[in-house]
Amino acid sequence: MSTASVGNAEEMSSPKKTTSRKVAEPMQVETATKQQPQQARAQDTFELILDTAGRLLDEVGLERLSTNLVCRRAGISPPALYRYFPNKYAILRELGDRLMALQDQAVLEWIDGGGLETTSFEEEVASNVRLQERVNDITRQFPGNIFVLRALRAIPILREVRLASSDMVAERIADAMKARGHPASRERLIASARLTTELAYSAMEMVLEEPQRDAHQICTDVSKMIANHYRQLKD
């Protein structure tokens, strides 16, 4: 179980005074799933909650999402939802965990499948484009996609989900590149992998948020930037 601060609430010390304010203690919000469903019916309810929340994100956005809205749309009672999720942040965290896991799996499969085993700049770019487009497709098909990404980036109590994913992927990329003889230190490669991952995320958000743009060209451009970066990287 984990708790984290989501901000500071302010209280007026007197309804007639505007110059004296008392800052309350940071509100603690539980973001962990209360329990995992064991029986088939409970699993169906659990998945219904997540699927409904993802679809509602596409419809109403992040700020307007609420547990009451999820309950009404899913046709379940609030106690049925609260059995698993204490609040909407716990739902967003579970969605974020799942999306990051799918993205991570694609990256690890790319590494294990020889994605880094290229012999020319053109091959490096083409390999990175394949990965970028694969991750983009996974994210595009995920309910609530861009809003889940925004939640992981913008909500402090959820950022650790994205950062944990980025750290793991960065270490795997760094180890794979060192194994292939890259001259930079492992520490330097990890930092670069974190940087290039953020760059790839920015490109992905552009593709998802602006579908009128040429998605393949965006993936190609960002892949060229990434390939150039690693080619020029030294200790």
Secondary structure, DSSP 4 states (H G I P E B T S, - for coil): --EEE----EEESSTT-SS-EEEPPPPEEE-S-S----SHHHHHHHHHHHHHHHHHHHHH-TTT--HHHHHHHHT--HHHHHTT-SSHHHHHHHHHHHHHHHHHHHHHHHHHTTTT--SSHHHHHHHHHHHHHHHHHHHHHSTTHHHHHHHHHH-GGGHHHHHHHHHHHHHHHHHHHHHTT-SS-HHHHHHHHHHHHHHHHHHHHHHHH-TTS-HHHHHHHHHHHHHHHHHH---
